[in-house]
Amino acid sequence: MKTNTVEPSGTFINTRMKSLFIAQDKKPATLKEINFARLTPFQRGLIVTDGTVTRFIEAYTFAPVEVVLLGQKRQTLSSTNNYLQLSAGEEVISRQVTLQTHQETASSPIIHTYADSLIALKRLPKSVLERIESNKQGLGRLLQHSGLETRRELLWCGIETLKELPSAISHLEGKTFISRAYLVLANQEPLMLINEKFPL
């Protein structure tokens, strides 16, 4: 006996995908809405995964992902960060990386992700802090190897044009990216605020 299947409409897909983000209505005003139905399965997977992005890219591309550290420093917040629940004057780690793969047919690496993170310094176990400040691995893998129990909350997503990028990837300025933000929580407290941007 045959059963009729109905393809989900674009409206259903968009509504379902957006419902995964708990602060979609608070996304930055510079971000445009995403039409999820027009994205590739790979792009949709990147946006909604709550696991390690590095592992997801490696599984899809069948190539090892290289984490390139563009910048990392301690800094003091100039204003309250509501997502991290930190007041002005609190110390954080600001970190920027790209995730890229190499292909034999390409003359330069393929950049899959540019990630900009803020990390609540006072909530980091000493062992994790030492790993972050001495290791160039992705944060997801660092957390996995630390044994610290964490979970993620997807905040918002949208389409944006990148500006004021680190010099190493300044050639990407003016290009369109899919952007998403999420929190990494440990012991019921926000530990990291991560903004990932994927080429559209």
Buried (B, 14 or more C-beta within 10 A) or exposed (E): EEEEEEEEEEEEBBEEBBEEBEBBEEBEEEBEEBEBBEBEEBBBBBBBBEEBBBBBBBEBBEBEBBBBBBEBEEEEBEEEBEBBEBEEEBEBBBBBBBBBBEEEEEEEBBBBBBBBBBBBBEBBBEEBBEBBEEBEBBBBBBBBEBEBEBEBBBBBBBBBBBEEBBEEBEEBEEEBBBBBBBBBBBEEEBBBBBBBBBBB
